[in-house]
Amino acid sequence: MRPLIRPARLTPGARVAVVAPSGPVPEDSLEAGLDILRGWDLDPVVAPHVRDRHPELAHLAGADADRARDLEQAWCDPSVAAVFCARGGYGAQRMVDLVDWAALRRATRAAGPKVFLGYSDITALHEAFATRLGIATLHGPMIATNGFLKNERAKEHLRTTLFAPEEARVVRAGSPHPAALVGGRARGVTLGGCVSLLAADLGTPTARASARGGLLFIEDIGEEAYRMDRILTQLLRARWLDGVAGIALGSWEECGDRDELRALFADRLGGLGVPVAEEFGFGHCDGALTVPFGVAGELDADAGTLTLDEPALG
């Protein structure tokens, strides 16, 4: 697995577009997030359909085609330096194949890659940006979510990654007591996201063939142990985990008993023979770290660190 093209870091005054590829966005949370971005001396612009609601499917932020067009227009606008997702939920898989990826490639060749930020359901788009455009992305807090609005550590780590990425070349586990399910160090290129979305992506046009050569960062929310077993087993049976270099486990909010989950991870992942870091502190948790995807580095499972070969952004 090769490193992907890194976008440029943000600078004061940069114009950033806010899109909603998945679920509906609460207006008060959106406005609060925009205020924070303005306080960072950014110039946020809200895509036309961010405030939409699907007329029949309440879990979607408007029609699939409209959400896809918002992403296209934001990426293809040469005045925009970054595209931030407002929130996750569900819906990215419904719109990802409606995006004109050829137009995004042309825009990238003309103006260079942009920063793309999101997590959770946005995992489907992280995979698409990797496979369709070959661009590194940021797995981090979204601007209309509590993880961004109410946690200073999460905001500060994201802000550092965006504006001074050389200061975030070493990503340290958010837990005060990092642990290793399987000790050791591994080198590779970062990838991952919400593990249920990675499993759901298998066989789709935007999915990568495998995690071979990668440092896989996975987390999830609301998946009981037996469902997590099914998800991991699907990835194993599909041979998607063959050749993975190392694994970091993030947050598992509302996923049941921690000891049961730990036993499951040991059962399903321990036999891969690669380092597996626990309690890394990214995903659906307070103080979530921003982790770049598509950047080469070294994972030290015992120390709970990811040391990037280059900063997340250029």
C-alpha positions in Angstrom: 0.0 0.0 0.0 1.4 3.3 -1.1 1.0 6.7 0.7 -1.6 9.0 -0.8 -1.3 12.6 -2.0 -1.4 14.9 1.0 -3.4 18.2 0.8 -1.9 21.5 1.9 -2.3 22.7 5.4 -4.9 25.4 6.1 -3.9 29.0 6.6 -5.8 31.9 8.3 -8.6 33.1 6.1 -9.0 29.9 4.2 -12.4 29.2 2.8 -13.9 25.8 3.9 -17.1 24.2 2.7 -19.4 22.4 5.0 -21.4 19.5 3.5 -23.9 16.9 4.9 -23.5 13.6 3.1 -25.4 11.6 5.6 -27.9 12.4 8.3 -29.9 15.7 9.0 -28.0 18.4 10.8 -29.4 20.2 13.8 -29.5 23.9 13.1 -28.2 25.1 16.5 -25.2 22.6 16.4 -24.4 23.7 12.8 -24.3 27.4 13.8 -22.2 26.7 16.9 -19.7 24.8 14.8 -19.5 27.5 12.2 -18.8 30.0 15.0 -15.9 27.9 16.2 -14.5 27.8 12.6 -14.8 31.6 12.3 -13.0 31.9 15.6 -10.1 29.9 14.0 -10.0 32.6 11.3 -11.5 30.3 8.7 -14.2 31.4 6.3 -16.9 28.6 6.4 -19.5 28.4 3.6 -22.5 26.1 4.0 -23.4 23.9 1.0 -26.9 24.5 -0.5 -28.5 21.4 0.9 -26.9 21.0 4.3 -30.1 22.2 6.0 -32.4 19.9 3.9 -34.5 17.1 5.3 -35.6 14.1 3.1 -39.4 14.4 2.6 -40.0 10.7 3.4 -36.8 9.3 5.0 -36.1 11.2 8.2 -32.7 9.8 8.7 -31.3 11.5 5.6 -30.2 15.1 5.1 -32.1 15.6 1.9 -32.1 13.7 -1.4 -29.2 11.5 -2.4 -28.5 13.4 -5.6 -28.5 16.8 -3.8 -26.1 15.6 -1.2 -23.8 14.3 -3.9 -24.0 17.6 -5.8 -23.1 19.5 -2.7 -19.9 17.5 -2.3 -19.0 17.8 -6.0 -19.5 21.6 -6.0 -17.6 22.1 -2.9 -14.6 20.1 -4.1 -14.6 21.6 -7.6 -14.8 25.2 -6.3 -11.2 26.5 -6.7 -11.8 29.0 -3.8 -12.4 26.2 -1.3 -9.4 24.8 0.6 -11.2 22.2 2.6 -14.4 20.2 2.8 -15.7 19.5 6.3 -18.6 17.1 7.0 -21.2 18.5 9.4 -22.1 15.1 10.9 -22.4 11.4 10.2 -25.5 9.2 10.8 -26.3 7.3 7.7 -26.5 8.1 4.0 -23.0 8.3 2.6 -23.3 4.9 0.9 -26.5 6.0 -0.8 -24.8 9.0 -2.5 -21.2 8.0 -3.0 -21.9 6.4 -6.4 -23.8 9.5 -7.6 -20.7 11.7 -7.2 -19.0 12.6 -10.4 -15.6 11.4 -9.5 -14.2 12.2 -12.9 -15.1 15.9 -12.2 -13.4 15.7 -8.8 -10.3 14.3 -10.4 -10.2 17.1 -13.0 -10.6 19.7 -10.2 -7.8 18.1 -8.2 -5.5 18.2 -11.2 -6.3 21.8 -11.8 -6.2 23.2 -8.3 -4.6 20.4 -6.1 -6.2 18.3 -3.4 -8.2 19.7 -0.6 -8.5 18.7 3.0 -11.5 16.3 3.6 -12.6 15.8 7.2 -15.2 13.4 8.8 -15.7 10.1 10.6 -18.4 7.5 11.4 -20.6 7.1 8.3 -18.1 9.2 6.4 -15.9 6.1 6.3 -17.5 5.3 3.0 -16.2 8.6 1.6 -12.7 8.1 3.1 -12.5 4.9 1.1 -13.8 6.6 -2.1 -11.3 9.5 -1.8 -8.5 6.9 -1.5 -9.6 4.6 -4.3 -11.0 7.2 -6.7 -8.7 10.2 -6.1 -5.7 8.8 -4.3 -5.9 11.6 -1.7 -5.1 11.4 2.0 -8.0 12.4 4.3 -8.6 13.3 8.0 -10.6 11.0 10.3 -11.6 13.5 12.9 -14.4 15.4 14.7 -17.2 16.9 12.6 -18.4 20.5 13.2 -22.0 19.9 14.2 -21.3 17.1 16.7 -20.8 17.2 20.4 -17.4 15.7 20.0 -16.3 18.9 18.3 -18.5 21.4 20.0 -18.0 20.4 23.7 -14.5 18.9 23.9 -11.5 21.2 24.0 -8.9 18.4 23.5 -10.6 17.2 20.3 -10.8 20.7 18.9 -7.2 21.5 19.8 -5.8 18.3 18.2 -7.9 18.9 15.0 -6.8 22.6 14.9 -3.1 21.6 15.3 -3.5 19.0 12.6 -5.1 21.5 10.2 -2.8 24.5 10.8 0.5 23.1 12.2 0.5 19.4 11.2 4.3 19.0 12.0 3.3 19.4 15.6 1.0 16.4 15.3 3.3 14.0 13.6 3.2 11.8 16.7 -0.3 10.9 17.5 -0.5 9.6 21.1 -3.3 7.4 22.3 -6.0 9.4 24.0 -6.2 7.0 26.9 -4.0 7.8 29.9 -3.2 4.1 30.1 -2.7 2.8 26.5 -2.5 -1.0 26.2 -1.5 -3.5 23.6 -3.7 -6.5 22.8 -0.7 -7.7 20.8 2.6 -5.9 21.4 5.1 -4.7 18.9 5.7 -2.2 16.2 4.5 -2.1 12.6 5.1 0.2 9.6 2.5 0.9 7.0 0.0 3.4 5.5 -2.9 4.4 7.6 -6.5 3.6 6.7 -9.8 2.6 8.4 -12.8 4.2 10.1 -16.0 2.8 11.4 -15.5 -1.0 11.1 -19.2 -1.8 10.3 -19.0 0.6 7.3 -15.8 -1.0 6.1 -17.5 -4.4 6.1 -20.6 -2.9 4.4 -18.3 -1.4 1.7 -16.9 -4.8 0.6 -17.6 -5.5 -3.0 -18.7 -2.0 -3.9 -17.1 0.1 -6.7 -15.3 2.4 -4.2 -13.9 -0.2 -1.8 -10.2 -1.1 -1.8 -9.3 -4.8 -2.4 -7.7 -5.3 1.0 -5.9 -3.6 3.9 -2.6 -5.3 2.9 0.3 -3.2 4.0 -1.9 -0.9 6.0 -2.1 0.4 9.6 -5.8 -0.2 10.2 -7.6 2.2 12.6 -11.0 0.9 13.5 -13.8 1.9 15.9 -17.6 1.8 16.1 -20.7 2.7 18.0 -23.8 0.7 19.0 -22.6 -2.7 17.9 -23.1 -5.5 20.5 -20.4 -8.1 20.8 -22.1 -10.7 18.6 -22.6 -8.1 15.8 -19.0 -7.1 16.1 -18.1 -10.7 15.8 -20.1 -10.9 12.6 -18.4 -7.8 11.2 -14.9 -8.9 11.9 -15.6 -12.4 10.7 -16.9 -11.0 7.4 -13.7 -9.0 6.9 -11.6 -12.1 7.7 -13.6 -14.4 5.4 -13.4 -11.9 2.6 -9.6 -12.0 3.1 -9.7 -8.2 3.5 -7.4 -8.3 6.5 -4.8 -10.5 4.8 -1.4 -8.7 5.0 -2.5 -5.9 7.3 0.6 -4.6 9.0 -0.9 -3.4 12.3 -4.2 -2.5 13.9 -5.3 0.3 16.3 -8.5 0.0 18.2 -10.4 3.2 18.9 -13.6 3.8 20.8 -16.5 1.3 21.2 -19.3 3.4 22.6 -22.5 1.6 23.3 -20.9 -1.7 22.2 -21.4 -3.6 25.4 -19.1 -5.0 28.0 -15.4 -4.0 27.6 -14.0 -7.4 28.7 -16.3 -9.2 26.3 -15.2 -7.0 23.5 -11.5 -7.4 24.4 -11.9 -11.2 24.4 -13.6 -10.9 21.0 -10.8 -8.7 19.5 -8.2 -11.2 20.8 -10.1 -14.1 19.3 -10.7 -12.5 15.9 -7.6 -10.2 15.5 -5.0 -11.8 17.7 -4.3 -14.6 15.3 -3.3 -12.2 12.5 0.2 -12.0 14.0 0.5 -8.2 13.9 0.6 -5.5 16.6 -2.8 -4.5 17.9 -3.0 -1.3 20.0 -6.0 -0.7 22.3 -7.6 2.4 23.8 -6.3 4.7 21.1 -8.9 7.3 21.6 -10.3 8.1 18.1 -13.9 7.8 16.9 -17.1 8.2 18.9 -15.5 9.3 22.2 -14.7 12.4 24.2 -11.5 14.0 23.1 -11.3 12.1 19.9 -8.0 12.3 18.1 -7.7 13.3 14.4 -6.0 10.5 12.5 -4.8 11.0 8.9 -5.6 8.3 6.4 -3.2 7.6 3.6 0.0 8.6 5.4 2.9 6.3 6.0 4.1 5.8 9.6 4.9 3.5 12.5 2.5 2.1 15.0 3.9 1.2 18.4 1.2 -0.8 20.1 3.0 -0.9 23.5 3.6 2.8 23.7 0.3 3.7 22.1 1.7 6.0 19.4 1.5 6.5 15.7 4.5 8.3 14.3 4.0 9.7 10.9 6.8 9.8 8.3 5.5 13.2 7.2 2.9 15.6 8.6 -0.7 14.8 7.8 -0.9 17.9 5.6 1.8 19.5 3.4 
